[in-house]
Amino acid sequence: MPLEINSHRNEARGKQMPASDGSLGVAAIGYAFMGKAHSGAWRNVNAYFDGPEVRQQVLVGRNATAVSDAARRFGWRESAIDWRAVIARDDIDIVDIMTPGHLHAEIAIAALEAGKHVIVEKPIANTLEEAEAMAAAAAAAPAQHAIVNFNYRRVPAIALAKQMIEDGRIGAIRHVRASYLQDWLSDPSSPMSWRLRKAEAGSGALGDLGSHLTDLLLHLTGESVTEVSGGMQTFVTQRPSGESGGGSIGGSGVGGTLEDVTVDDAAWATTRLSGGGVAQIEVTRFARGRKNGLQLDIYGENGSLLFDLENLNELHFFDGGSPEGEQGFTRILVTEAIHPWVGAWWPDGHIIGWEHTFTHQFAQLITDIRDGIPSTPSFAEGLAVQRVLDAIERSSSVSGAPVHL
C-alpha cells in the first residue's frame, strides 16, 4: 500500500505556491501541550518525507518569556506575542493554530484573509456558528489550504482500515461502537484549566474527545449522520482555581477559591448513519485506569475491524467469508513499508507512536500545497463534525430526544 502523500499536480486550481526558494514559513500560535507536539512534527517532516522545505519561523504566545523559552527548546527561529502582526508577514506561508477554541475562528479567518494556509486544532470551533463562518472563509479563499488537525486519520492502522472498508472487505456498515476514555479529571482536587470553561473550550469531553470519534466515524464509513440522541454529564461541578501551565492535562490542585466547571465531563450518543447503520459514541474523562483509550469497533455485513489507540500499530480484522470452524479475528501488525507512511520511518517491523501522526498530517499538507491539491481534513469536514457535536448538545438539553440533521 503506498503512502497517502498526494503526488498528482493540478496547476489549474491556482493554489498559493511556496516562496520563490520553494520553502514554506510556518507560524505556530500556541506553545503548551499541542505546541510541543506540533513543533516536533514540523521539526521532523523534512527529515522523513519529501516535500517543500519547512521553516519553523515563529512561535506565538501571550507570555513573552515563556514563549521565547519554548521557541528555543522546540526549534523555532524566533518568538512573538502579537499574532496579528505575525500573520501579516510575507515570510509566513502557514499559520498553525493551537489556541483554546474561542480564538480559532478569529485567527483562522484573519489568516485566510491574509492569504495564508491554515491548520487549526480540533474541534474546528466552539460553536456551530463559528464553524460555519470558518468554512465559508475557506471556501472564499480557494488559493489557500485550510485543514483541521484530526491527526488520528494519520495513524497507519486507521488508514489501512479506511482502505479495507473502501475495498468492500467488511461490506455495508451495520454498527459502529466508538469510545474515547480518559481519567485525568477523576480526582476532584485537580485544578481548573481553560479546558473546563465553556467560554474558552466550548465543551468538555464532547468537543475534546468526541470530535475525534465523530471525525473517524464520518471518515471511515464515508457516510453522514442523520439522527442523534445523546446526553452529557458533569460529575465535579467545582474545582480549585490556580491552574498550572498553559492548558496542561492533569496536575494537582493548589487549594484556594473554587471555580464552577461549565463543561461536560462525559458525553454519549446513539446516531443513525445515512447508509442505514447505527453508531454509538461514548467519551469521558472519568474512566479510572484509562489513559488514552480510543477504541473503534466497526461491524459490517461481511466482516469487522477493531482498533485500539493504546495499541496503535495493530488492526484486528474478522473475515466473515472464512470457512466455518476457522473464523476468528486476525491481528494485523501495521509496521511494514507497504502500509501508509510507515516506510518513511524505520525498517519493517519497527513500531511508531502517537507523535508520528502529526508528522504524517503535515507531510500530507505540504505536498498538497506543492501539488495544488485540496488537503484534508478540510474546514468543510470540520464543520460536518461540529454539526454532530451541536446535535448531541441539543439532544442532551431535551433529555436525549432525537435531533435530526
C-alpha positions in Angstrom: 0.0 0.0 0.0 1.6 3.3 -1.0 2.0 6.4 1.2 -1.0 8.7 1.2 1.0 11.6 0.1 -0.7 13.0 -3.0 1.6 13.2 -6.0 -0.6 14.5 -8.8 -0.3 18.1 -9.9 -3.3 20.3 -10.7 -1.9 23.6 -11.8 -5.4 24.9 -12.8 -6.5 25.2 -9.2 -4.3 28.2 -8.6 -3.3 27.3 -5.1 -0.9 29.5 -3.3 2.6 28.2 -4.1 5.6 28.2 -1.8 8.1 31.1 -1.6 10.5 31.7 -4.5 13.1 29.4 -2.9 10.4 26.7 -2.6 10.3 26.8 1.2 7.2 27.3 3.5 7.5 29.5 6.5 5.4 28.4 9.5 4.0 30.5 12.3 2.6 28.4 15.2 0.2 30.1 17.6 0.3 28.2 20.9 3.1 26.5 22.7 1.8 24.3 25.5 0.7 20.6 25.1 -0.2 20.8 21.4 2.6 23.3 20.7 5.1 20.7 21.7 3.5 18.0 19.6 3.2 20.3 16.5 6.7 21.6 16.9 8.2 18.1 16.9 6.3 17.3 13.7 7.5 20.5 11.9 11.0 19.6 13.0 10.8 16.1 11.6 8.7 16.4 8.5 11.6 17.2 6.1 13.8 14.6 7.6 11.5 11.7 6.8 9.2 12.9 3.9 9.8 14.5 0.6 8.2 17.9 0.1 8.9 21.6 0.2 11.4 22.8 2.8 9.7 23.9 6.0 11.0 26.8 8.1 10.0 26.9 11.7 9.8 30.7 11.5 8.0 32.0 14.6 6.2 30.6 17.7 3.5 32.9 19.1 2.2 33.1 22.7 0.9 35.6 25.2 3.7 35.3 27.7 6.9 36.7 26.1 9.3 34.9 28.4 7.6 31.6 28.3 7.1 31.6 24.5 10.7 32.6 24.0 11.9 29.7 26.1 9.5 27.3 24.2 10.8 28.6 20.9 14.3 27.9 21.8 13.5 24.4 23.1 11.2 23.4 20.2 13.5 24.7 17.4 11.8 27.9 16.2 13.8 30.7 14.8 12.0 33.4 16.8 9.1 34.1 19.1 6.4 36.7 19.2 3.3 37.8 21.2 1.2 39.5 18.5 -0.4 37.0 16.2 -1.9 39.8 14.1 1.5 41.2 13.2 2.8 37.7 12.5 0.1 36.6 10.0 0.7 39.9 8.1 4.3 39.0 7.4 5.5 38.0 3.9 7.8 35.2 5.3 4.8 33.3 6.7 3.0 30.8 4.5 1.3 28.5 7.0 -0.5 29.5 10.2 -0.8 26.7 12.7 -3.4 27.5 15.4 -3.3 25.6 18.7 -5.1 28.2 21.0 -8.1 27.5 23.1 -11.2 27.1 20.9 -12.7 30.5 21.4 -9.9 32.0 19.4 -9.9 29.6 16.5 -12.4 31.5 14.3 -10.9 34.9 14.7 -7.4 33.9 14.0 -8.2 31.4 11.2 -10.4 33.8 9.3 -7.8 36.6 9.6 -5.1 34.3 8.4 -7.1 33.2 5.4 -7.9 36.8 4.5 -4.1 37.4 4.7 -3.5 34.8 2.1 -2.1 32.1 4.3 -2.6 28.3 4.5 -4.2 27.4 7.9 -4.2 24.5 10.3 -6.4 24.6 13.3 -6.6 22.1 16.2 -9.7 20.2 16.7 -12.6 20.8 17.2 -12.7 23.4 14.5 -14.5 25.9 16.7 -16.5 26.3 19.9 -19.9 26.8 18.2 -21.6 25.8 15.1 -21.9 29.4 14.0 -18.1 29.9 14.3 -17.5 26.7 12.3 -19.9 27.9 9.6 -18.0 31.2 9.4 -14.7 29.4 9.1 -15.9 27.0 6.4 -17.3 30.0 4.5 -14.0 31.8 4.8 -12.1 28.8 3.5 -14.5 28.4 0.6 -14.0 32.1 -0.3 -10.2 31.7 -0.3 -9.5 29.0 -3.0 -5.8 29.9 -3.1 -5.3 28.6 0.5 -5.4 25.3 2.1 -7.4 25.1 5.4 -7.4 21.9 7.4 -8.5 20.7 10.9 -5.9 18.6 12.7 -7.8 15.4 13.1 -4.5 13.6 13.4 -5.9 10.1 14.2 -6.7 9.8 10.5 -3.0 9.6 10.0 -2.5 6.5 12.2 -1.3 3.9 9.7 -3.7 1.3 11.1 -6.6 3.7 10.7 -5.6 4.4 7.1 -5.4 0.7 6.5 -8.9 0.3 7.9 -10.2 3.1 5.7 -8.8 1.3 2.6 -10.2 -2.1 3.6 -13.7 -0.5 4.1 -13.5 1.2 0.7 -12.3 -2.1 -0.9 -15.5 -3.8 0.5 -13.7 -6.1 2.8 -16.4 -5.8 5.5 -19.3 -4.9 3.4 -22.0 -2.4 4.3 -21.6 -0.8 7.7 -24.1 -2.1 10.2 -22.9 -1.0 13.6 -20.1 1.1 15.0 -19.0 1.4 18.6 -16.6 4.4 19.3 -15.3 5.2 22.7 -12.6 7.6 24.0 -12.0 7.1 27.7 -9.5 9.0 29.8 -9.2 9.5 33.6 -7.2 12.7 34.1 -10.1 14.6 35.8 -11.1 11.7 38.1 -9.5 13.4 41.1 -11.9 16.2 42.3 -9.0 18.2 43.5 -7.5 18.6 40.0 -7.3 22.3 39.3 -9.3 24.4 36.8 -8.0 24.9 33.4 -9.3 26.6 30.2 -10.5 23.2 29.1 -13.1 23.3 31.9 -14.6 26.7 31.0 -17.3 26.8 28.3 -16.4 30.3 27.3 -12.9 29.1 26.2 -13.3 25.5 25.4 -16.9 25.4 24.0 -17.5 22.0 25.6 -15.6 19.4 27.6 -15.1 15.7 26.8 -17.6 16.1 24.0 -15.5 18.6 21.9 -12.1 17.4 23.1 -12.6 13.7 22.6 -15.9 13.4 20.8 -14.7 15.4 17.9 -12.0 12.8 17.2 -14.6 10.0 17.3 -17.1 11.8 15.1 -14.5 12.6 12.5 -13.3 9.0 12.4 -16.9 7.8 12.2 -17.6 10.0 9.2 -14.2 9.5 7.6 -14.1 5.7 7.9 -17.6 5.0 6.9 -17.9 7.6 4.2 -21.4 8.3 5.4 -23.2 11.1 7.2 -25.1 11.2 10.5 -28.8 11.7 10.0 -30.1 11.5 13.6 -28.6 11.9 17.1 -29.9 11.0 20.6 -27.4 12.0 23.2 -26.6 13.1 26.7 -23.9 15.0 28.7 -22.9 14.9 32.4 -20.7 17.0 34.7 -19.6 14.9 37.7 -17.5 17.5 39.6 -19.2 20.9 39.3 -16.5 23.0 41.1 -12.7 22.8 41.1 -9.8 24.7 42.7 -8.7 27.8 40.9 -5.0 28.2 40.1 -4.3 26.1 37.0 -0.7 25.2 36.4 0.7 25.7 32.9 -0.9 26.7 29.6 -3.7 24.2 29.4 -1.7 21.2 30.5 -3.6 17.9 31.1 -3.6 16.7 34.7 -1.8 18.2 37.6 -2.6 18.7 41.3 -5.0 21.1 42.9 -3.5 24.1 44.7 -6.2 25.0 47.1 -7.9 28.4 47.4 -11.0 29.6 45.6 -13.4 27.1 44.0 -14.5 27.8 40.4 -17.5 26.5 38.6 -16.9 23.9 35.9 -19.1 24.9 33.0 -18.5 21.9 30.6 -19.3 18.3 30.4 -17.1 15.5 32.0 -18.8 12.8 29.9 -21.0 12.6 26.8 -22.7 9.8 24.8 -24.9 9.4 21.8 -26.6 6.9 19.6 -26.6 8.0 15.9 -28.1 6.8 12.7 -26.0 6.7 9.6 -27.1 7.6 6.1 -26.3 4.1 4.9 -28.8 2.5 7.3 -26.3 1.6 10.1 -26.1 2.8 13.7 -23.2 4.1 15.7 -22.6 4.7 19.4 -20.2 7.3 20.7 -19.0 7.5 24.3 -16.5 9.9 25.8 -15.3 10.6 29.4 -12.5 12.0 31.4 -13.6 9.9 34.4 -12.7 6.4 33.4 -10.2 5.3 36.2 -7.3 3.4 34.7 -8.0 4.5 31.1 -5.3 6.9 30.0 -5.9 7.5 26.3 -8.4 4.7 25.4 -9.7 5.4 22.0 -11.4 2.2 20.7 -13.3 1.6 17.5 -15.4 -1.5 16.7 -16.7 -1.4 13.1 -19.1 -4.2 12.2 -20.1 -4.8 8.6 -22.3 -7.3 6.8 -19.3 -9.4 5.8 -16.7 -8.7 8.5 -15.4 -6.5 11.3 -12.5 -4.2 12.2 -11.3 -3.4 15.7 -8.8 -0.7 16.6 -7.3 0.4 20.0 -5.2 3.6 20.1 -3.2 2.3 23.0 -2.0 -0.4 20.6 -1.9 1.8 17.6 0.3 -0.4 15.5 -2.3 -3.1 15.4 -5.6 -3.6 13.5 -7.9 -6.6 14.0 -9.9 -8.0 11.1 -12.6 -10.6 11.1 -13.4 -12.1 7.7 -16.9 -13.5 7.6 -16.1 -15.3 4.5 -13.6 -17.6 6.1 -14.6 -21.3 6.4 -16.8 -22.2 9.3 -14.8 -23.5 12.2 -11.7 -21.4 11.1 -13.2 -18.0 11.7 -11.7 -15.5 14.2 -10.1 -12.1 14.4 -6.7 -11.8 12.6 -4.2 -9.4 14.2 -2.5 -7.3 11.5 0.7 -5.7 12.7 0.7 -2.4 10.7 4.5 -1.9 10.7 5.6 -2.8 7.1 6.8 -0.4 4.4 3.7 -1.3 2.3 1.5 0.3 5.0 0.6 4.0 4.8 3.5 6.3 5.9 5.4 3.5 7.7 8.1 3.2 5.0 9.4 6.7 5.7 10.5 5.8 9.2 12.2 2.5 10.2 12.9 -1.0 8.8 9.9 -3.3 8.6 8.5 -4.4 12.0 9.6 -1.3 14.0 6.7 0.4 15.7 5.8 4.0 15.6 3.9 6.2 18.1 1.3 8.8 18.7 3.6 11.7 17.8 4.2 10.4 14.3 0.6 11.2 13.3 1.3 14.9 13.4 4.3 14.5 11.1 2.1 12.5 8.7 -0.5 15.2 8.7 2.0 17.9 8.0 3.7 15.9 5.3 0.4 15.5 3.6 -0.3 19.2 3.8 3.0 20.4 2.4 2.9 18.1 -0.5 -0.7 19.1 -1.2 0.4 22.7 -1.2 3.2 21.9 -3.5 1.0 20.0 -5.9 -2.0 22.3 -5.8 -4.3 19.5 -4.4 -7.0 20.2 -1.8 -5.9 18.8 1.6 -7.9 17.1 4.3 -9.5 17.1 6.8 -10.9 20.3 5.3 -12.8 23.1 7.2 -16.0 21.7 5.5 -15.3 18.3 7.1 -14.6 20.1 10.4 -18.0 21.8 10.1 -19.6 18.4 9.5 -18.2 17.2 12.8 -19.3 20.3 14.5 -22.9 19.8 13.3 -22.9 16.4 15.0 -21.5 17.7 18.3 -24.0 20.5 18.2 -26.8 18.0 17.7 -25.6 15.9 20.7 -25.7 19.1 22.9 -29.2 19.9 21.7 -30.4 16.4 22.3 -28.9 16.4 25.8 -30.8 19.7 26.5 -34.1 17.9 25.8 -33.4 14.7 27.8 -32.0 12.8 24.9 -34.8 13.4 22.4 -33.7 12.7 18.8 -32.3 15.5 16.8 -32.4 15.2 13.0 -29.6 16.5 10.9 
